[in-house]
Structure formats: structure tokens, C-alpha cells
Amino acid sequence: MKRVGPRVVGRGFRFLPFRPCDRIFLSKWKYKPVLISVLLLEFCFLKGASFMYKATDGIILPTTIIGSLPRPHWYTENLGTRKFREAMTNARFREQYTDAVSSYLRDEEVAGLDICTDGDCRFDIDVGGHTWFSYAPRHMDGFEGFHPYRIPKAGGRPTVPPGRILHDITEARLMPEIVGPVGRGDLQYTAIWKTAQRLTKKPVKFGTITPELIAMGVKDSYYKSMKERIRAIGDALNEELTEVARAGCTAIQMEEPQVHLLAAKGLTGGELTPEYMREVFNDTVRGLRDLTEVWCHTCWGNPAQQRIFDQAQSYAPSLEELNKIEADILTFECCSTGGMDLEAIGKTITDKKIAIGVVDHHSLQVETPDEVADLIRRALDHIPAERLILCSDCGMGREGMSRRHAFYKMASIVQGTNIVRRELGLPEAECLAADPRFSLVEKEE
């Protein structure tokens, strides 16, 4: 069912304080869409209505990142196959984990982001950030053992040959096998989210892999078909994420549904199609939109911060299906592609908020605030300000980037967005990282 207007259940995190002079400035014809959004927010607030407890309510041009951040060098503990709550009884793990999450959140606050993540702190130090794939099956019921990747008989050769960095990732790929009915087991997503949310007043977005990527990466000696195991994993994830939402999480992000990747590869026939992947997504998140804000993250890959395609890929073949996704927000990798799909995205995605990447997670070159602002202006030519969110293209923590690079990319997201906010007469976010009062460089007397 298509949603019309705001949902008014629960409690929002914040409302924007607009001054009369702001409204006068916004009344200029070119800013009328923004003014209308502002007045609607103020009307609901003054009438006493409170929005659904979700992360982007009341913010025009909110900023965030997708998820992962580079590990502090002193964070040497790994969760492995331990249960999260069990690991948190170990004093060394608890101290390192909590300090790492605190560091991630503080960096995001100092940069000025509106919505934070826990940096995917539960993931281990592994080659290419592989725990993003393996955490869920290693902690769910029905999985057992570890099995290395093997070259399929039909292919006869590895996807990436030796001598290339992505081959290392293939060699290090160990995934368990399905040996019984899949259940949520000890994912403990709620405890993981709570551990982060209690450390900040800002909303913490929680992200997880989608069921098809787990199903595609494991051996199966229990279910009769790929579709059967995808649905079983999806049911388990839905149960787990419903608990997270009911605990108060304001944003849940489903990462990498295969809709856009199958469409980009031209795999529109056979058993697994973009249409079927859309059905899987919608089934996995059933009921969640009544409890929280659902994000659907799409990108073109980031193992060891590497590109997995030789050329920039287009979202165009998948946009019609993505528009049918049961999500409040869709994310798109736009910085690395030069914003090539902005017009198509704006024309096709008509009833959801759109988060565009304005910094490239592959590159160590930190985008300047002016470069970020330029991409935002181009996006605003096709996407209304009240539906636009600014973020990174993908996670920045899957082995390959330093904390300093990631921090200044976050700061550039906020500074670039502030430039555009200033142009639109909108309140700016505080970016302590860019405050000249605290620079250690002194002026000559």
C-alpha cells in the first residue's frame, strides 16, 4: 500500500527550528517546495502530532554514511563465532568494542552527521571485510562448519585470477553450510544496536545483509532449492529485525538486495530475476515500515575498497523494480559514477526518499566541500530537497582506508551540504571539524 503523508505514531528525534526570516527567504519562488515542506513540519508540530519514531523526520537534506568505518589500530579483539552478549562478558572485548563504537560515534558527531552508524563494529579484522557476508550465517541456527570457496564445474576458472587483490578475497572466503532449518539463532542485533544507541543522542541506523546474498554464498544440504533457502533466511531476518524495530531503532538498512546487480548483468531470466529479488526484499521487511524507517542500500561493491566492475554501472535497468521496493529510502552510489543516473533516478523514484552518495568509498582522495555541494545541486535539479539525503557511496571500513580519510570524507559531506543549505536558507549543521576557532595553526603576531 502506498503511503500518503506522515505517519504519526511514536516520537521523532528532532524538529527544525525555523525562524520567521527563514520562512520569508524561502518564500522566493525557487524555494517554494522547500517552504511547503517546512510549513507542513511546523503545522504537525504545533498541532501536537508526533511523527513515527524514525531517523529523517524533520530534517531537510539530512546527512549520514552507509555503515562501516575503518577500525582503530588498537581495536584488536574479534568476535568470531562467539555470541555478542557472551563476548561482552569478557572485560578486554567489552572495553575495546565499547571504546571503538564510542570513537566511531564521536567522529560522526564531530563531522556533523545527522544520522550515525556503529561503524559495523561487530565485524572482525578479516580480508576484504568478509565478515559482512559471514556474520549472519555464523550466528544463525541451521548453519555449521566453514567451507572454502571452490571453482564451479561449469565455469572452470576463478572469477578473479591470481595476482589480483580480489583473488585474495576469494581465497579467504569461508562460509558455513546449511544443515538444518534456518532460524535467527544468536544474531543479537538488538543488543548490538542498543550498545551503540545508548552512547549518542543522535539516531543510530542499523544495517544488515539481505537473505539472498547469504543463500548464494553457502552450501546447502537441507533445503531443496535456492528459493526455499532464501525465503527461510528472510523469515529469520524479519523476526530479528522486528525485535530491533520494537526496541526503538529509528532506521533499519537492508544492504545489497540483488535487484540492481542482476539487472545490470542482464540476468532477467531464469530462476532468480530482479522481480523475484524485489519480492524477497518486500517479504523480508514485511511489517517493519509500521515500526521504523526502512532503508534499501544499493551500490556496486566495496571489498577492500575495490571496484568489482571495470566500468561504471547504471541503475537505469533496475529503477522500475526498485521503485516497487517496500522501503522508505533508497540509496544510490552516485559519486563514483559522476552522478550519471541522477536524472533517471529522479524521474523513476517518485514516492520514496533518495539518498545519494556524494563521497567515493573507493578513493583515498577526500572530496572537497565544493565538490560535494556541486553534486548536491545537480541532484536537486531532479530530486526535491524534502526527499534528498546525502551519504557516502558505500561503507568505508572493509580494509583499505584509514580513519583519517574516512573522517574527512564525513566532514566533507556535512560541509558540502551546509553550502547548499546556506543557499536555500536552511539551518546548517554544526561541523566542529571545520570550526576555525579550534584550529591549532596560530596567526603570526
C-alpha positions as CSV (number, residue, x, y, z in Angstrom):
1,M,0.0,0.0,0.0
2,K,1.4,3.4,-1.0
3,R,1.7,5.8,2.0
4,V,0.4,9.3,1.8
5,G,1.6,11.9,4.3
6,P,3.4,11.5,7.5
7,R,2.9,8.6,9.9
8,V,2.0,10.0,13.3
9,V,2.8,7.2,15.8
10,G,5.6,7.2,18.3
11,R,8.1,10.1,18.8
12,G,10.5,11.8,16.4
13,F,14.1,12.6,17.3
14,R,14.0,16.3,16.3
15,F,12.2,19.1,14.6
16,L,13.8,22.0,12.7
17,P,13.5,25.4,14.4
18,F,12.7,27.8,11.5
19,R,12.7,31.5,12.2
20,P,10.3,33.9,10.5
21,C,13.2,35.3,8.5
22,D,13.9,31.8,7.2
23,R,10.4,31.5,6.0
24,I,10.5,34.9,4.3
25,F,13.7,33.9,2.5
26,L,12.2,30.5,1.4
27,S,9.1,32.2,0.0
28,K,11.0,33.2,-3.1
29,W,9.6,31.2,-5.9
30,K,12.6,28.9,-6.5
31,Y,12.5,27.7,-2.8
32,K,8.7,27.2,-2.6
33,P,8.9,23.3,-2.5
34,V,11.3,23.6,0.5
35,L,9.0,26.1,2.2
36,I,6.0,23.9,1.8
37,S,7.8,21.0,3.5
38,V,8.9,23.3,6.3
39,L,5.4,24.6,6.9
40,L,4.0,21.0,7.0
41,L,6.5,20.0,9.6
42,E,5.7,23.1,11.7
43,F,2.0,22.6,11.4
44,C,2.2,19.0,12.6
45,F,4.5,20.0,15.5
46,L,2.2,22.9,16.6
47,K,-0.9,20.7,16.4
48,G,0.8,18.3,18.8
49,A,1.2,15.5,16.3
50,S,4.3,13.4,16.6
51,F,5.9,11.6,13.7
52,M,6.7,7.9,13.5
53,Y,9.9,7.3,15.5
54,K,12.2,7.5,12.6
55,A,15.6,9.0,11.7
56,T,15.0,11.5,8.9
57,D,11.8,13.2,10.2
58,G,12.0,16.9,10.5
59,I,15.4,17.3,8.7
60,I,15.8,18.8,5.2
61,L,18.9,17.4,3.4
62,P,19.9,15.0,6.2
63,T,23.4,13.6,6.2
64,T,24.7,10.1,7.1
65,I,27.1,7.4,6.0
66,I,26.2,3.9,4.7
67,G,27.7,1.9,7.5
68,S,31.2,0.6,8.1
69,L,34.2,2.7,9.2
70,P,37.9,1.8,9.4
71,R,39.0,0.1,12.7
72,P,41.1,1.9,15.2
73,H,44.5,0.2,15.3
74,W,44.1,-0.6,19.0
75,Y,40.9,-2.5,18.4
76,T,42.4,-6.0,18.1
77,E,39.7,-8.1,19.5
78,N,37.5,-10.2,17.2
79,L,34.0,-11.5,17.9
80,G,34.5,-14.7,15.7
81,T,31.7,-17.2,16.3
82,R,31.1,-16.0,19.9
83,K,27.7,-14.7,20.8
84,F,27.7,-10.9,21.2
85,R,26.3,-10.9,24.7
86,E,28.8,-13.7,25.7
87,A,31.7,-11.7,24.2
88,M,30.6,-8.6,26.2
89,T,31.2,-10.5,29.4
90,N,34.9,-10.5,28.6
91,A,36.5,-7.4,30.0
92,R,39.0,-6.9,27.3
93,F,36.5,-7.4,24.4
94,R,33.9,-5.2,26.2
95,E,36.4,-2.3,26.7
96,Q,37.7,-2.4,23.1
97,Y,34.3,-2.9,21.5
98,T,32.6,-0.1,23.5
99,D,35.6,2.3,23.0
100,A,35.6,1.6,19.3
101,V,31.9,2.3,18.9
102,S,32.3,5.4,21.0
103,S,35.1,6.6,18.7
104,Y,33.0,5.9,15.6
105,L,30.1,7.8,17.0
106,R,32.2,10.7,18.2
107,D,33.9,11.1,14.8
108,E,30.4,11.2,13.2
109,E,29.2,13.8,15.7
110,V,32.3,16.0,15.3
111,A,31.9,15.8,11.5
112,G,28.3,16.9,12.0
113,L,26.3,14.0,10.6
114,D,22.6,13.9,11.4
115,I,22.3,10.1,11.5
116,C,25.0,7.9,12.8
117,T,26.0,4.2,12.5
118,D,28.1,2.0,14.8
119,G,30.7,1.6,12.1
120,D,29.8,-2.1,11.7
121,C,31.9,-2.6,14.8
122,R,30.7,-6.3,15.2
123,F,32.7,-7.3,12.1
124,D,36.2,-8.9,12.5
125,I,39.6,-7.9,11.1
126,D,39.4,-10.1,8.0
127,V,40.5,-9.9,4.4
128,G,38.3,-7.6,2.3
129,G,35.8,-7.1,5.2
130,H,34.4,-10.6,4.6
131,T,32.5,-10.7,7.9
132,W,29.9,-8.5,6.3
133,F,28.9,-11.8,4.4
134,S,29.7,-14.3,7.2
135,Y,28.5,-12.7,10.4
136,A,24.8,-13.7,9.9
137,P,25.3,-17.4,8.9
138,R,27.9,-17.9,11.6
139,H,25.4,-16.8,14.2
140,M,22.1,-18.2,12.9
141,D,20.5,-21.6,13.6
142,G,20.8,-24.3,10.9
143,F,24.4,-23.5,9.8
144,E,27.5,-25.5,10.6
145,G,31.3,-25.6,9.8
146,F,33.4,-23.5,7.4
147,H,33.9,-24.3,3.8
148,P,36.3,-22.6,1.3
149,Y,35.2,-21.2,-2.0
150,R,35.5,-23.7,-4.8
151,I,35.6,-23.1,-8.6
152,P,32.3,-24.1,-10.1
153,K,32.5,-27.1,-12.5
154,A,30.6,-25.1,-15.1
155,G,33.0,-22.1,-15.0
156,G,36.3,-23.9,-14.9
157,R,38.3,-20.9,-13.6
158,P,38.1,-18.5,-10.7
159,T,36.1,-15.3,-11.2
160,V,39.3,-13.3,-10.5
161,P,42.7,-14.8,-11.4
162,P,45.7,-15.0,-9.1
163,G,47.8,-11.9,-8.9
164,R,44.9,-9.5,-8.3
165,I,43.7,-8.3,-4.9
166,L,40.2,-9.6,-5.3
167,H,41.7,-13.1,-5.7
168,D,42.9,-12.8,-2.1
169,I,39.3,-12.2,-1.0
170,T,38.2,-15.3,-2.9
171,E,40.9,-17.4,-1.1
172,A,39.9,-16.0,2.3
173,R,36.2,-16.7,1.7
174,L,35.0,-19.3,4.3
175,M,31.2,-19.8,4.7
176,P,29.2,-22.4,6.7
177,E,26.8,-25.0,5.3
178,I,23.1,-25.2,5.9
179,V,22.5,-28.5,7.7
180,G,19.0,-27.9,9.2
181,P,16.1,-25.4,9.4
182,V,17.4,-21.8,9.4
183,G,16.4,-19.7,12.4
184,R,17.5,-16.3,13.9
185,G,19.8,-18.1,16.4
186,D,22.1,-15.7,18.1
187,L,22.3,-12.7,15.7
188,Q,21.6,-10.5,18.7
189,Y,21.1,-7.4,16.5
190,T,19.0,-5.7,19.2
191,A,21.8,-5.8,21.8
192,I,24.3,-4.6,19.2
193,W,22.1,-1.6,18.3
194,K,21.4,-0.8,21.9
195,T,25.1,-0.8,22.7
196,A,25.6,2.0,20.2
197,Q,22.4,4.0,20.6
198,R,23.0,4.5,24.4
199,L,26.2,6.3,23.5
200,T,24.7,9.1,21.5
201,K,21.6,11.3,21.3
202,K,21.6,11.1,17.5
203,P,19.7,8.2,15.8
204,V,21.8,5.2,15.0
205,K,21.0,3.4,11.8
206,F,21.4,-0.4,11.9
207,G,22.3,-2.3,8.7
208,T,22.4,-5.9,7.7
209,I,23.0,-8.1,4.6
210,T,20.0,-9.3,2.6
211,P,18.9,-13.0,2.6
212,E,19.8,-13.8,-1.0
213,L,23.4,-12.9,-0.5
214,I,23.7,-15.3,2.4
215,A,21.9,-18.0,0.4
216,M,24.1,-17.6,-2.6
217,G,27.3,-17.8,-0.6
218,V,26.7,-21.1,1.3
219,K,26.5,-24.8,0.7
220,D,23.1,-26.4,1.4
221,S,22.4,-29.9,2.4
222,Y,18.9,-29.3,3.8
223,Y,16.7,-27.2,1.5
224,K,15.6,-28.4,-1.9
225,S,16.1,-25.1,-3.8
226,M,17.8,-21.7,-3.8
227,K,14.4,-20.0,-3.5
228,E,13.4,-22.2,-0.5
229,R,16.6,-21.3,1.5
230,I,16.3,-17.6,0.5
231,R,12.8,-17.5,2.0
232,A,13.8,-19.3,5.1
233,I,16.7,-16.9,5.7
234,G,14.4,-14.0,5.0
235,D,11.9,-15.2,7.6
236,A,14.6,-15.4,10.2
237,L,15.9,-11.9,9.4
238,N,12.4,-10.5,9.6
239,E,11.9,-11.9,13.1
240,E,15.2,-10.5,14.2
241,L,14.7,-7.1,12.7
242,T,11.2,-6.7,14.0
243,E,12.7,-7.1,17.5
244,V,15.2,-4.3,16.7
245,A,12.5,-2.0,15.5
246,R,10.3,-2.6,18.5
247,A,13.3,-1.8,20.7
248,G,13.2,1.7,19.3
249,C,15.7,1.7,16.3
250,T,14.7,4.5,14.0
251,A,16.3,3.3,10.8
252,I,17.0,-0.3,9.6
253,Q,19.0,-0.7,6.4
254,M,18.8,-3.7,4.2
255,E,22.1,-3.9,2.3
256,E,22.5,-5.0,-1.3
257,P,19.3,-6.6,-2.5
258,Q,20.3,-8.1,-5.8
259,V,17.7,-6.2,-7.9
260,H,20.2,-3.7,-9.4
261,L,23.1,-6.2,-9.8
262,L,21.0,-8.8,-11.7
263,A,19.5,-6.1,-13.9
264,A,23.0,-4.6,-14.6
265,K,24.3,-8.0,-15.6
266,G,21.3,-8.7,-17.8
267,L,20.2,-11.6,-15.7
268,T,16.5,-11.0,-16.2
269,G,15.5,-14.7,-17.0
270,G,15.8,-17.9,-15.1
271,E,15.1,-18.7,-11.5
272,L,16.4,-15.5,-9.9
273,T,15.3,-12.3,-11.5
274,P,15.2,-8.6,-10.4
275,E,11.4,-9.0,-10.0
276,Y,11.9,-12.0,-7.7
277,M,14.6,-10.2,-5.7
278,R,12.1,-7.3,-5.2
279,E,9.6,-9.9,-3.8
280,V,12.2,-11.3,-1.5
281,F,13.1,-7.8,-0.2
282,N,9.4,-6.9,0.4
283,D,8.8,-10.2,2.2
284,T,11.9,-9.8,4.4
285,V,10.8,-6.3,5.6
286,R,7.1,-7.1,6.0
287,G,5.7,-5.2,8.9
288,L,8.8,-3.1,9.5
289,R,7.6,0.1,7.9
290,D,4.9,0.3,10.5
291,L,7.6,0.3,13.2
292,T,10.6,2.2,11.8
293,E,12.2,3.7,8.8
294,V,13.3,1.1,6.2
295,W,16.4,1.9,4.1
296,C,17.4,-0.1,1.0
297,H,21.1,0.3,0.2
298,T,22.4,-0.3,-3.3
299,C,26.0,0.1,-4.5
300,W,28.5,-1.5,-6.9
301,G,30.7,-3.3,-4.3
302,N,33.5,-2.4,-1.9
303,P,35.6,-5.4,-0.8
304,A,39.0,-4.0,0.3
305,Q,37.6,-0.7,-1.1
306,Q,37.9,-2.1,-4.6
307,R,35.6,-1.7,-7.6
308,I,34.2,-5.1,-8.8
309,F,33.3,-3.7,-12.3
310,D,35.7,-2.4,-14.9
311,Q,33.3,0.4,-15.9
312,A,30.7,2.5,-14.1
313,Q,27.4,0.7,-14.0
314,S,24.0,2.3,-14.5
315,Y,21.0,1.8,-12.2
316,A,18.6,2.6,-15.2
317,P,17.7,-1.1,-15.9
318,S,16.6,-1.7,-12.3
319,L,14.9,1.6,-11.4
320,E,11.3,0.4,-12.1
321,E,11.7,-2.6,-9.8
322,L,13.5,-0.5,-7.1
323,N,10.5,1.9,-7.1
324,K,8.3,-1.0,-6.1
325,I,10.6,-1.9,-3.1
326,E,8.9,-1.6,0.3
327,A,11.3,0.9,1.7
328,D,11.1,4.5,2.8
329,I,14.6,5.3,1.5
330,L,16.7,4.1,-1.4
331,T,20.5,4.7,-1.5
332,F,22.4,5.1,-4.7
333,E,26.2,5.1,-5.4
334,C,26.5,8.4,-7.3
335,C,29.9,10.0,-6.6
336,S,32.0,7.3,-8.2
337,T,29.8,7.3,-11.3
338,G,29.8,11.1,-11.6
339,G,26.1,11.3,-10.9
340,M,25.3,9.7,-14.3
341,D,21.9,8.3,-13.1
342,L,20.6,11.4,-11.2
343,E,18.0,12.3,-13.9
344,A,16.8,8.8,-14.3
345,I,16.6,8.3,-10.5
346,G,14.6,11.5,-10.1
347,K,12.1,10.6,-12.9
348,T,11.5,7.0,-11.7
349,I,11.7,7.0,-7.9
350,T,8.7,9.1,-7.1
351,D,7.4,8.1,-3.7
352,K,10.5,7.5,-1.6
353,K,13.3,9.5,-0.1
354,I,16.5,9.2,-2.1
355,A,20.0,9.0,-0.5
356,I,22.8,9.7,-2.9
357,G,26.5,9.1,-2.3
358,V,28.5,12.3,-2.5
359,V,31.9,10.8,-1.5
360,D,33.6,7.8,-3.1
361,H,34.4,4.9,-0.8
362,H,37.0,3.6,-3.2
363,S,39.2,6.6,-3.3
364,L,41.6,8.0,-0.7
365,Q,41.3,11.4,-2.3
366,V,39.0,13.3,0.0
367,E,36.3,15.2,-1.9
368,T,36.2,19.0,-1.2
369,P,33.1,20.6,0.2
370,D,32.7,22.5,-3.0
371,E,32.7,19.2,-5.0
372,V,30.1,17.7,-2.7
373,A,27.9,20.8,-3.0
374,D,28.2,20.7,-6.8
375,L,26.9,17.1,-6.9
376,I,24.0,18.0,-4.5
377,R,23.0,21.0,-6.7
378,R,22.9,18.6,-9.7
379,A,20.8,16.2,-7.7
380,L,18.4,19.0,-6.7
381,D,17.7,19.6,-10.4
382,H,15.9,16.2,-10.4
383,I,15.0,15.4,-6.8
384,P,13.1,17.6,-4.4
385,A,15.0,18.8,-1.4
386,E,12.5,17.3,1.0
387,R,13.2,13.8,-0.4
388,L,17.0,14.1,-0.7
389,I,19.5,12.6,1.7
390,L,23.3,12.9,1.4
391,C,25.6,10.0,2.3
392,S,28.7,8.1,1.3
393,D,28.6,5.8,-1.8
394,C,29.1,2.7,0.5
395,G,30.9,1.7,3.6
396,M,34.4,2.9,4.2
397,G,35.7,0.2,6.5
398,R,36.2,-3.0,4.6
399,E,40.0,-2.9,4.7
400,G,41.7,-0.3,2.6
401,M,41.0,3.2,4.1
402,S,42.4,5.0,7.1
403,R,40.3,6.5,9.9
404,R,41.6,10.0,8.9
405,H,40.4,9.6,5.3
406,A,37.0,8.4,6.4
407,F,36.7,11.2,9.0
408,Y,37.4,13.9,6.5
409,K,35.1,12.4,3.9
410,M,32.3,12.6,6.5
411,A,33.3,16.2,7.3
412,S,33.1,17.0,3.6
413,I,29.6,15.5,3.3
414,V,28.4,17.9,6.0
415,Q,30.4,21.0,4.9
416,G,29.2,20.5,1.3
417,T,25.6,20.0,2.4
418,N,25.9,23.2,4.6
419,I,26.9,25.2,1.5
420,V,23.7,24.1,-0.2
421,R,21.6,24.6,3.0
422,R,23.0,28.1,3.2
423,E,22.0,28.8,-0.4
424,L,18.5,27.5,0.3
425,G,18.2,29.5,3.6
426,L,18.1,26.3,5.7
427,P,19.7,25.9,9.1
428,E,23.2,24.5,8.9
429,A,24.6,21.6,10.9
430,E,27.4,22.2,13.3
431,C,30.7,20.8,12.0
432,L,33.2,21.1,14.8
433,A,35.9,19.6,12.5
434,A,35.7,22.8,10.3
435,D,35.4,25.3,13.1
436,P,38.3,27.8,12.8
437,R,38.2,28.6,16.5
438,F,39.7,25.3,17.3
439,S,42.5,25.1,14.8
440,L,46.0,24.6,16.2
441,V,47.5,26.7,13.5
442,E,48.2,30.1,15.0
443,K,48.4,33.5,13.3
444,E,51.6,35.5,13.4
445,E,51.6,38.4,15.8
